[in-house]
Amino acid sequence: MALGEPEAFTLYGWVVSVWVLIVSFQYGFHISSLNQISDVLTCRTTEPGLPATYYGLPTCIPMDNATFSLLTSIYTVGGLLGSVGANVVMDRWGRKGACLASAFVMAVGAGFMGVAASLSPLLVGRLLTGVAAGLGLCVGPIYISEIAPAKIKGAVGVLTQFAIVIGIMITQAMGLQLATPRTWRLVLLFSSALSLAQLLSGPIIVESPVWLNRHGLLRDKDASARRLWKVGHMLRSPDVANEDAEDPLLGADPDENQSLNPDRRADEHGAAVTVPQVVLRREFRKPLAIVCFSMLCQQLSGVNAVLYYSNTILAKALPDLGPYVSLGITVVNFFMTAAPIFLIDRLGRKKLLSLSATGAIASLLGVGFGLDSGAVALASVAIIAFVASFAVGIGPIPFVMIPEVSPPQAVSALSSVGLSLNWVANFLVGLVFLALRDFLSHGDPLKEGRVFYVFAALLAFFTFMLFGLYRG
């Protein structure tokens, strides 16, 4: 018997979703994994009388600010490498195989960092965690979208960003408790252990029915779908030879960007498109532009620049809570990212993204004006408003959009291009932010807010370009 239109996840379907979201969690975890433990890791904070080694490993690894900056930024380099090669891994070994590859590299990378006795293995481990995060960030949204029932596809897609925020929040909370010479390694070893658990549980996880369908594995597709989805009725099973032409499992969702439209059904079984092809071929220009503009909106909004200032500004406004400022901002991010889980399918992608961008632009202008006028209270409120605005749309929706606007044979390549651009933009913002701030302020602290006007203009421009193409 073949199943009808999927109405909801089974309990097993939710288990698979959580398993997939571990790769997104790890990306967020390692964004902030070094922040709270940086002082003890680099020997700036020590305990008097503590031996130089603990369980045979040094209690810290001496390094100056430039070296620590290199250690931090090499994560971005690894992320770019992982994203560039993600489409090959996803198309050759499947969505599940790509998640397992990400988990394996993450387990090795985080393990290297957790047992590092010198700078070299620490750098190698950090690079490998970046590669794993880059690969995982490409496959996670696609895998989630392909297994999600149509009625909750948007809400489930938002869980990617939700998992990222939870990862950031968990690592910050762990860092507050474990930032000591004896225990800082546990933060990194926790990540390695989590990826090992993901690897060990891999045999009970099914492959995406969409990927199996594209590769002609129809019986496996049906078996996978039966375990993932609840259905409202049963249909007589067609013979395998006819399942491609009329597939009740996957043909019931008219909203998957026409990826299952009869006119394009042959594309599902065609060869996967490569990155050069998706860049050069005319038919992919519109989805490519939508994916790229959405990623540029996310990173060129200046979110990392705002978070850079948030600690300094909010610590002044709340001096007694200085160590908890980063965690507090992440908690705000957590609750606001929960909102689109319930709103995205009610308001629609474009409307929610429009509200988010409008709030973020206004907040950036508020941060800039507050810094330029010395109004710490205004800047503080504007930072929290920006984080909230970013979380309800600009943060999660680009990950939802990639699989929705991509033709089925090009979804892996478009994801690889989009996420690679995301990593490059992230790196460039981090590279030029301080230099641009100093150039625009001419060394005057009361003019440091000018840089946020630039980010407001960039966000407005790329949002305008995106809405010119994206229908929602």
C-alpha positions, -999 to 999 in steps of 0.1 A, spaced: 0 0 0 12 35 -8 5 64 14 -15 95 7 -7 131 14 15 135 45 -4 154 72 20 154 101 52 138 115 51 106 133 70 105 166 98 89 146 97 118 121 102 142 150 132 121 162 147 123 127 142 161 127 160 165 160 188 143 147 192 165 116 191 197 137 222 186 156 244 198 127 228 233 129 232 233 167 269 225 163 273 255 140 259 278 166 278 261 194 312 268 178 304 304 168 307 311 205 326 281 219 358 302 225 342 334 237 336 326 274 367 305 278 391 327 259 408 341 290 416 308 306 424 292 272 451 318 264 466 319 300 453 354 307 434 340 337 452 315 360 447 299 394 476 305 419 493 273 428 477 253 400 501 228 383 510 235 347 493 203 336 460 186 345 454 150 335 486 153 314 474 183 294 484 219 299 459 240 317 462 267 291 478 274 257 497 308 257 489 331 227 486 368 220 456 386 207 466 383 170 470 345 174 437 342 192 421 362 164 436 337 139 422 308 159 388 324 159 386 334 123 399 301 109 365 287 117 351 309 89 377 296 65 367 260 73 331 269 69 337 282 34 356 250 25 328 229 38 301 249 19 320 248 -14 321 210 -14 287 204 2 267 199 -30 290 170 -41 286 152 -7 248 157 -6 242 145 -42 266 116 -40 259 102 -5 225 117 2 212 140 29 218 115 57 253 107 44 262 144 44 249 148 80 270 118 90 301 133 72 295 166 91 292 147 124 324 127 118 345 158 109 329 177 139 337 149 163 373 148 151 377 186 151 362 193 185 381 163 199 414 177 186 406 210 203 395 193 235 428 174 239 452 200 223 485 205 241 497 232 217 485 257 192 488 235 161 462 209 169 440 236 183 441 254 149 436 221 130 406 213 152 391 247 148 395 244 110 378 210 110 349 222 131 344 250 105 344 225 76 318 204 95 297 234 102 298 246 66 287 212 53 261 208 80 246 243 74 241 234 37 225 200 42 205 207 73 178 231 58 175 209 27 171 177 47 145 193 70 125 207 42 124 174 23 111 154 52 87 181 66 49 177 58 36 205 36 13 219 63 42 226 87 71 230 63 77 266 71 76 261 109 99 231 107 123 251 85 126 278 111 140 252 135 173 254 117 179 289 130 163 279 164 189 252 167 217 276 159 205 300 186 202 272 211 238 262 203 250 297 210 231 299 242 243 265 255 279 272 248 277 306 266 259 290 296 285 262 297 313 288 294 301 307 324 304 276 345 334 259 330 357 288 322 384 276 346 419 262 339 407 227 349 374 225 331 375 246 299 382 216 277 349 201 287 331 227 265 349 214 234 347 177 244 309 180 249 306 190 212 328 160 202 307 136 223 274 150 208 287 144 173 298 109 182 263 102 196 249 114 163 272 91 144 263 61 165 225 68 161 229 71 123 218 35 115 183 41 128 178 73 107 161 71 73 172 90 41 151 118 27 123 104 5 129 132 -20 165 122 -25 155 85 -28 129 94 -53 153 114 -74 177 84 -75 150 60 -85 150 41 -51 112 40 -50 107 11 -26 132 27 -1 113 60 -6 80 45 3 95 28 34 111 60 45 79 80 40 58 55 60 81 59 90 82 97 88 47 108 80 11 103 93 -14 102 64 -51 107 61 -59 79 38 -44 49 20 -41 45 -18 -37 14 -38 0 9 -45 9 14 -82 35 -8 -96 70 4 -93 73 12 -130 45 37 -127 54 53 -94 75 80 -111 46 92 -132 20 95 -105 36 96 -70 10 101 -42 37 105 -16 54 135 -31 30 148 -57 5 160 -32 23 192 -22 17 219 -49 37 245 -30 72 230 -33 81 257 -59 68 235 -87 96 211 -80 70 183 -84 51 198 -112 44 173 -140 62 195 -165 94 193 -145 90 158 -131 119 146 -153 142 170 -135 138 149 -103 155 120 -120 180 139 -140 216 144 -131 223 168 -103 234 202 -114 269 213 -105 279 247 -90 294 260 -123 262 250 -141 239 267 -116 260 299 -119 262 299 -157 228 285 -169 201 310 -176 172 290 -160 189 291 -126 195 329 -125 164 339 -107 166 313 -79 204 319 -76 197 357 -72 170 351 -46 193 328 -26 223 352 -28 203 383 -19 187 366 11 221 356 24 235 391 18 205 405 37 214 382 66 251 389 69 253 426 57 226 435 82 256 440 105 244 414 130 279 405 140 289 442 143 259 448 166 267 419 187 303 431 189 291 464 204 264 448 225 287 436 252 304 470 256 272 491 255 250 469 277 278 463 302 279 501 307 241 502 311 241 472 334 275 472 351 266 446 377 256 421 350 286 424 327 295 387 325 259 378 316 253 403 289 261 380 260 239 352 275 211 377 280 212 388 244 212 352 233 181 345 255 163 374 238 174 359 204 161 325 216 126 337 225 122 359 194 134 330 171 106 309 186 80 334 173 84 327 135 79 289 142 42 299 148 40 329 125 58 319 92 29 298 78 3 323 89 19 355 78 39 341 49 77 343 43 77 377 25 55 396 50 75 383 80 108 391 63 95 426 55 85 433 91 119 419 102 139 440 78 119 472 87 125 467 124 162 459 118 168 490 97 151 512 123 171 496 150 204 501 132 196 538 128 188 539 166 221 522 175 240 547 153 222 577 167 226 565 203 263 560 199 268 593 182 248 612 208 262 594 238 228 580 247 237 547 261 201 539 271 189 545 235 217 524 220 209 496 245 172 495 236 181 497 199 205 467 202 178 446 218 153 457 192 177 448 164 183 413 179 146 407 182 139 420 146 167 399 132 155 368 150 119 369 136 128 370 99 162 378 86 178 351 107 157 321 100 138 327 67 168 325 43 174 289 54 137 282 47 138 299 13 168 279 -2 150 246 -7 117 263 -15 129 284 -45 154 258 -58 146 234 -87 150 199 -73 180 190 -94 198 222 -84 189 225 -47 223 211 -35 243 234 -58 223 265 -49 226 258 -12 264 254 -16 266 287 -35 243 306 -10 260 293 21 295 299 7 285 335 0 271 337 36 305 326 50 324 351 27 301 380 37 305 370 73 343 370 70 344 403 51 322 421 77 345 409 105 375 420 85 365 455 76 342 464 105 367 480 129 387 496 101 355 511 86 343 523 120 376 540 127 377 556 92 342 570 95 346 582 131 381 597 126 390 585 160 361 603 177 341 580 201 310 601 195 311 593 158 315 555 161 278 551 153 282 561 117 292 526 107 257 514 115 242 538 90 262 519 64 248 486 75 212 501 75 217 513 39 231 479 28 203 460 44 177 483 28 193 479 -6 196 441 -6 161 438 9 148 459 -20 166 437 -45 153 405 -29 117 417 -29 120 426 -66 125 389 -73 109 369 -44 71 365 -45 69 347 -11 
